[in-house]
Amino acid sequence: MATCKQMHNHDPAYIVAFRSGPRELGCEAPPIFQQPPFRRKAHGLARRVGVEVEFQGISAHSAAQALAAELGGTCWQEDPHAFHVLDTSIGRLAVELDIRYAHPQRPATAPRVRLGATGAAWLGTVLAGIVPRELITAPLPIDKLDGVDRAIGVLRAAGARGSGTTLFGSLGLHFNIDPPSLEAETLTSVLKAFLLLTPRLRQETTGPTSSTAFLPAPYPSAYVRRVLAPDYWPDRATLAEDYLAANATRNRDLDLLPLFLHIDPAQVRARLPYEKIGKRAVFHYRLPRAYVSNPTWTIASAWNSWVAVEMLASDRHRLDELGGAFCHAQD
């Protein structure tokens, strides 16, 4: 069995930071991961995607050991509830308890109550039956996303569990997707497409129950109408300011706060000085239901839903046409 070495302070940080329910795959063919219309960024580098999957059932330590044993690599301990698996067959991985107070060695956004190492370790142990663990991948090439399904299979075989939600919250599946570019038109196009497809995406996330429990809060209707108007093609600063004014929260299906924080930290921190936001040039797509317990579940269907968003975003004429129809219906 793989063992996890202690990660010392001088070691680098390795966390990077249409249907999402169970899908019957059958045994005749593997799931298909669709390709977006733009596979490279503006400067020519291949686009990549980081994935986060929440689960319960086993500790972060046991999960990291299982991943190292099956996928290769070296396991390092950052703290008693956070582990990193380096140089696996699908790249760097991390597994951790999904609560910031269990990891006091990490820098905080602003001064706050912080526990010492002993208190944090104790708190993590107490909350382990309630708070999910999280598998975090380093950014992967788009054509390597099937490796995440492999990692989930390893965790399931080791005892990881998850059926979408718990009594206290959801077990999320998140994608952190490189934008094709950071130009205002590109970002606006993706946001428009996402808002147009949001009703369908949310319905497919809930599955046959149609329950909205634990779904991210919807975008304010006035903001949706403003963005979908055919004449809404702002510059990047205005796009960010409008978003922050209407969505000063991470609790959105498509969370653009990490992206805007990367572009202009001062603009974001002026409104959200203390919010926990990872500074990343990514589209943070948050699905609240991961089904690690189900051996037929794959992240492919959720990823393919995102590709549908990008396909629509690539057609400006269609965006304006659909946006105009939406605003006319609202009127």
N, C-alpha and C positions, 0 to 999 in steps of 0.2 A: 504494500500500500504506500502511496506517495505520502511524504511528510512535508509539513510547511515550516520553512525556516523563518526566523524572526526578521522582519524588515527594519533596518536601522534608519536613523534620521537622515543619513547621507544618501540613502537610496532614492532614486527618482520616483515621483508619483506616477502610477500607471493607470489610474482611473481616467477614462475618457468619458471625462464625462461628456373583393368587397365583402369581407365578412370576417369577423374576428373570433367568432365562436367555433365550436368543434366542427370539423369537416371530415366527412368520410373519404379517405384517400383511396381505399381499395389497395390491392397488392399488385395491380398490373402496371403501374407507372408512378414515378416519384412526382411530387408537387411541382408545378411550373411557376417560376418566379419571372414575372413579366419585366421587360426592360423599359425604362422611361425614354421619352423622346430625345433627351440630351444626356449622354453618358459621360461627358467630360465638362469640366468647368471652363470658364472663359479663357483662362491662360493655358488650357490644354491638359491639365492633370485629370486623371480619372476621378469621377465622383465616388464618394464612399458613404457608408451608412453605419452608424453605431446603433446597437440594439440593447434594450433593457427589458428583462423579464422577471417578474416577481413570483415568488413561490413560498410554500411553507413545507413543513414535514421534516426537514433535516437542518442542521446548523450550517452556518457559513463555512465553518472549518471542514465538516464532512463533505459539503458540496465541492469545495476547492480540492480536497484530496481526491474525490472521485474524478473530477475533470482532469487533474494532473495524471492520474493513473490511466485513464482511457484515451486522452488526447495528447499525452506527452507534456513536456514542459516542467518548469520548476515552480514550486509553490512557496510563496513568501507570506508571512504574517505581518500585517500592518498594526493591528491591535487584536484583542481577543474576538472581535466580531467583524473583522474586515481582512480579507485575504486576496492575494493576487497570484495568478497562474501565468507565468511568462513563457513565451516561445512554444505555445501549443500548436497543433496542426491548423488551427483557425486563428492564430494570432494571440494577442494578450487578452486575458480575461480577468475579471474581478468578481468576487462574491462578497456581499456585505449585508449586515442588518440595516434595514432602510429607516434609520432614525439618526439624525445628526448628533444627538447628545451621547451616543455610544462611541463617537469618534472624536474625542476632545483635542487630539493633536492636529486636526485640520484647521486651517485659518477660517475665522468667522467673518461674515460680511461686516458686522459692526459689533462693538462690545455687548456682551450678553452674559447671562448666567452660564458658567461653564463648569463641568465636572472634572475632577482629577481622573487619572487613569484607573484607579481602583473603583471609584464611584461609577465611572462610565461602564466599566466591565460588569459591575454588579447590576446596573440598570439594564444593560443589554440582556443579561441572563434572565432577569425578571420578566422582561417584555418579549422574550423570544417566542412565547406561545401566542402572542397577539400580533406583533409587528412582522411583516413579511421579510424574507431575504430577497436579495436582488442579484441576478446575474447581469453583468455589464460587459459588453464586448468593446474592444478598441474598434475604431472605424474600419469597416470591411469593404473591399470592392463589391460593387453591386452583384457581380456574378458569383460571389462567394457566400451569399446570404443563406444558402442551404446548410452551411456549417452550423448555423444557430440551431436549426432543428436537430442536428446531431448532438450538440451540447445539451439541449433540453432532454433528449432521449437518455443521455448519460445521467443527468440529474434525476430523472424519473426512475431509472433502474436503481439508483442509490437511495430512493425513498422520498424524493421531492413530490409535493402534492400541490394541487391548486385547481379550483373549479370556477374561476371567474371572479367570484366575490367571497368575502368572509362575513361574519356577523358584524364586523366593525368597519369594513371598507372594501375596496376592490383589490384585485391582484392584477397589476397593470402590465401592459406591453407597450413599450415606447420605442419610436424610431427617431434617431438624430441624423438628419439627411443633409448632405452637402447641397447647397443651392447651386444651380447652374452658373449663376453670377450674383453679385450683390447690387446690380443696377436696379433703380427704382421700378422700372417697367417689369422686370422679371419678378421681383418680390410682390408687386401689386397683382400681377397676373396669377400667381400661385394663390394668393389670398382670395382673390375673386373666385377662382375655380373651387377652392376649398369651401367657401361659403355657399356657393351654388349647390355643391354636392353634399353638404353637411346633413340635410335631412336623411338622405339615403345612407350615408356612412353611419349615422347614429342608429338608424333602424337595424342595419346589419350587425352593429356592435351588440345590441341588446338581444338579437336572435328572436326566436318565436315568442318569448315572454313579453317583449316590448316594454319591459321595466326600465325606467330611467334612473333607478337607484345607483348611486355612485358614478353616474356619468358626469363629466365636467360640466360646469354651468354653461348654458348657451350664450352665444354672443348677443349683446343687446340688439333688439330689432332695429332701432334707429341707426345704429352703427352699420348693421348689415345693409340696410337700404342705402346709406351714404356710400359705402364701398362699391356696391353693385351698380350704382348709377353709371351709365355709359361714359359720362364725362369725367369720372373720377380716375385720373391718372396723375397723382401728385408726385412731387419730388420726394426724395427719400426721407428728409427731415420731417416733412409734413405727414408722410405715411406713418412714421414712427410716432409723431405727436398725437395724431388722431387715434392710433391704436392704444397708446398709453392712457389717453383721456377716457376711453371707453372700456379698457380691459387692463386695469391696474392690478392684475392678478395672474398667477401661473395657472389657474384653474380654467383652462380653455383646451378644447380638443387640439387645436393647432396653437401652440404656445410660442409666440414670437419674441418673448422677452429676452431669451439668451442671444438671439440674433441681433436685436437692437442694442443690447448691452455691449456686444462685440463692436458694433458700428460706432456707437456714441455713448460711452459709459456715463458721461455727465448728464446727458438728456434723460436717461433712464433713472439714474440715482436721484435726480432732482424730484422725481415723483415717488420712487420706491427706494428710500435710503437703506432700509433694513431687510427687504425681501431676499430670501435665499434664491439666487439666480445664478446658474452656471454660465459663464461668459463663453459662448460658443457660436461660431458662424454656421448655424444649422437651423433647419426647420425641425422643431421639436413636436412631433406628432404623437399624441397621447391617447392610447386606447386603454380603457379601464378593465378589460377582461382578458386574462391569460389563463389557459386551460392545461397546465402542465400535467395534470393527472390523466388526461385523455391521450392514449397512444396514437390516435388518428389526427390529433391536432397539429397544425403547421402554421408558421407565421406567414406562409406564402399568400394566403387569401387577404390578410391585412395589408401586406406589402402591395399586392396587386391593386387594392383600393387606392393606395397612394399614387400608384402609376396612373390610374384613371384621372386623378386630380391633375397630374402634370400633363397628361395628354390634352385635357381641356384647356389648361393654362397656355399651351403652345398655340392656341387658335384665338387670336385677339378678336377677330370678327365675330366668332361664336360667343366669346365672353360678352362683348357689347350687346349682341342680340339677346342673349339670355338675361343679362342684367337689365336691359330695357324692359323685357317682358315681365321680369320680377317686379320692377318698380311700378309698371303700369297696373299689375294685379294688386299691389299694395294700395295704389291710389283709388 
